[in-house]
Amino acid sequence: MRRGIIPLLAVLAAGCGTQAPPVAISSGQVELTPVTVTDLEKDIASYKGKVVYIDAWFLGCPPCRDQFPHTVQLHRKYAADGLVVMSVDIKSDEWKESREKVLKFLTEKGATFPNYIFQDRPDKVGIWMDRHGVSATPAVVAFNRDGRRVPVPNFRTNEEEEAFVKKLLGE
């Protein structure tokens, strides 16, 4: 009888065999939150009435790191006008292997907006990327004030990107 109780107690202590989801890490100024595709979609939907601008990136992508300061500038310049900037690191393995480096990068850049990192399997992340037109990084996914995803042009300059944001805010 005793042999059967120990394994049962271990299962109960582990939450009936389920693991608690990873929790956010913070530098005090900036937070990095692990998220599933479903949870990210819910968070996006919660901002209906605002323009949502998502920078899809990952730390191992040099062009992503180069473009990121402009994303931070957009947040600083247009948050008061209804722009919600988010970043999502699409490489869930970076949470396991490099989360402190990702947080350090975000903190150094001043990314004081919601920052996420996917925790889903790569195939689920791939479905999210396909659904939102992300074929390469860095990429932008945008939603208008009605909560509808809008096509994002292929920006050649930061000025073109800013004009796109201003147009969405004006709609």
C-alpha positions as CSV (number, residue, x, y, z in Angstrom):
1,M,0.0,0.0,0.0
2,R,2.8,2.4,0.9
3,R,4.4,2.0,-2.5
4,G,1.3,3.3,-4.2
5,I,0.9,6.4,-2.0
6,I,4.3,7.9,-2.8
7,P,3.8,8.1,-6.6
8,L,0.3,9.5,-6.0
9,L,1.6,12.2,-3.7
10,A,4.3,13.1,-6.3
11,V,1.6,13.5,-9.0
12,L,-0.5,15.6,-6.7
13,A,2.5,17.8,-5.7
14,A,3.2,18.3,-9.4
15,G,-0.3,19.6,-10.1
16,C,-1.8,16.3,-11.3
17,G,0.9,15.9,-13.9
18,T,0.7,19.4,-15.4
19,Q,3.5,21.9,-15.2
20,A,2.9,25.5,-14.2
21,P,3.5,27.8,-17.2
22,P,6.8,29.7,-17.1
23,V,6.5,33.0,-15.5
24,A,7.7,36.4,-16.7
25,I,11.1,37.7,-15.9
26,S,11.8,41.4,-15.3
27,S,14.7,43.8,-15.1
28,G,12.6,46.2,-13.1
29,Q,11.9,48.4,-16.1
30,V,11.2,45.8,-18.8
31,E,9.3,42.5,-18.6
32,L,9.6,39.4,-20.9
33,T,6.6,37.1,-20.7
34,P,6.4,33.6,-22.1
35,V,3.1,33.2,-24.0
36,T,1.2,30.7,-26.1
37,V,-0.2,31.6,-29.5
38,T,-3.7,31.5,-28.0
39,D,-2.8,33.8,-25.1
40,L,-1.1,36.3,-27.4
41,E,-4.2,36.4,-29.6
42,K,-6.4,37.1,-26.5
43,D,-4.0,39.9,-25.4
44,I,-4.2,41.5,-28.9
45,A,-8.0,41.4,-28.9
46,S,-8.0,43.1,-25.5
47,Y,-6.7,46.3,-27.1
48,K,-9.6,46.8,-29.4
49,G,-10.0,50.6,-29.9
50,K,-6.3,51.0,-30.1
51,V,-3.8,50.4,-32.9
52,V,-1.7,47.3,-32.1
53,Y,1.8,47.1,-33.7
54,I,3.7,43.9,-33.1
55,D,7.4,43.5,-33.9
56,A,8.0,39.8,-34.6
57,W,11.7,39.2,-34.0
58,F,14.3,37.0,-32.3
59,L,17.7,37.7,-30.7
60,G,19.6,35.6,-33.1
61,C,18.5,37.8,-36.0
62,P,20.9,40.7,-36.7
63,P,18.5,42.7,-38.8
64,C,15.9,42.3,-36.0
65,R,18.3,43.8,-33.5
66,D,19.2,46.6,-35.9
67,Q,15.5,47.5,-36.5
68,F,14.4,47.2,-32.9
69,P,15.4,50.8,-31.7
70,H,12.9,52.2,-34.3
71,T,10.1,50.1,-32.8
72,V,11.0,51.6,-29.4
73,Q,10.9,55.1,-31.0
74,L,7.4,54.5,-32.4
75,H,6.2,53.5,-28.9
76,R,7.6,56.6,-27.3
77,K,6.3,58.9,-30.0
78,Y,2.8,57.5,-30.5
79,A,1.7,55.6,-27.4
80,A,-0.3,58.6,-26.2
81,D,-2.1,58.6,-29.5
82,G,-3.4,55.1,-29.1
83,L,-0.5,53.0,-30.4
84,V,0.1,49.8,-28.5
85,V,3.5,48.4,-29.4
86,M,4.4,44.8,-28.5
87,S,7.3,42.6,-29.3
88,V,7.2,38.8,-29.7
89,D,10.3,36.7,-29.9
90,I,9.3,33.9,-32.2
91,K,12.0,31.5,-31.1
92,S,10.8,29.6,-28.0
93,D,14.2,28.0,-27.6
94,E,15.5,31.5,-26.7
95,W,13.4,31.3,-23.6
96,K,15.1,28.1,-22.6
97,E,18.6,29.0,-23.6
98,S,18.9,32.8,-23.7
99,R,16.1,34.5,-21.7
100,E,18.4,36.6,-19.7
101,K,20.2,37.8,-22.8
102,V,16.8,38.6,-24.5
103,L,15.7,40.6,-21.4
104,K,19.1,42.4,-21.3
105,F,18.7,43.4,-25.0
106,L,15.1,44.6,-24.4
107,T,16.2,46.6,-21.3
108,E,19.1,48.2,-23.1
109,K,16.8,49.3,-25.9
110,G,14.2,50.7,-23.4
111,A,11.4,48.3,-24.5
112,T,8.9,49.3,-21.8
113,F,5.9,47.9,-23.7
114,P,4.6,44.3,-23.6
115,N,7.4,41.9,-24.6
116,Y,6.6,38.2,-25.2
117,I,8.3,35.1,-26.2
118,F,6.5,32.1,-27.7
119,Q,6.2,29.0,-25.6
120,D,4.4,26.9,-28.2
121,R,5.9,24.2,-30.4
122,P,7.6,25.7,-33.6
123,D,4.7,24.3,-35.8
124,K,2.1,26.3,-33.8
125,V,4.3,29.4,-34.0
126,G,4.6,28.7,-37.7
127,I,0.8,28.6,-38.1
128,W,0.6,32.0,-36.2
129,M,3.2,33.5,-38.5
130,D,1.5,32.2,-41.7
131,R,-1.9,33.5,-40.5
132,H,-0.4,36.9,-39.9
133,G,1.8,37.1,-43.0
134,V,5.1,36.7,-41.3
135,S,7.5,35.0,-43.7
136,A,10.8,36.3,-42.4
137,T,12.1,38.5,-39.6
138,P,12.1,41.2,-38.6
139,A,8.4,41.6,-39.4
140,V,5.5,43.7,-38.3
141,V,2.0,42.6,-37.6
142,A,-0.6,45.4,-37.2
143,F,-4.2,45.6,-36.1
144,N,-6.5,48.6,-36.6
145,R,-8.7,50.1,-33.9
146,D,-11.5,47.7,-34.9
147,G,-9.2,44.8,-34.0
148,R,-8.7,43.7,-37.6
149,R,-5.3,42.7,-38.9
150,V,-4.2,45.0,-41.7
151,P,-1.7,44.2,-44.4
152,V,1.7,45.7,-43.7
153,P,3.7,47.1,-46.6
154,N,7.3,46.2,-47.1
155,F,9.0,49.2,-45.6
156,R,12.1,50.5,-47.3
157,T,12.7,53.2,-44.7
158,N,11.8,54.1,-41.1
159,E,9.9,57.1,-42.5
160,E,7.7,54.8,-44.6
161,E,7.0,52.7,-41.5
162,E,6.2,55.8,-39.4
163,A,3.8,57.1,-42.1
164,F,2.0,53.7,-42.0
165,V,1.6,54.0,-38.2
166,K,0.3,57.6,-38.5
167,K,-2.2,56.5,-41.1
168,L,-3.5,53.7,-38.9
169,L,-3.8,56.0,-35.9
170,G,-5.7,58.5,-38.0
171,E,-8.3,56.0,-39.2
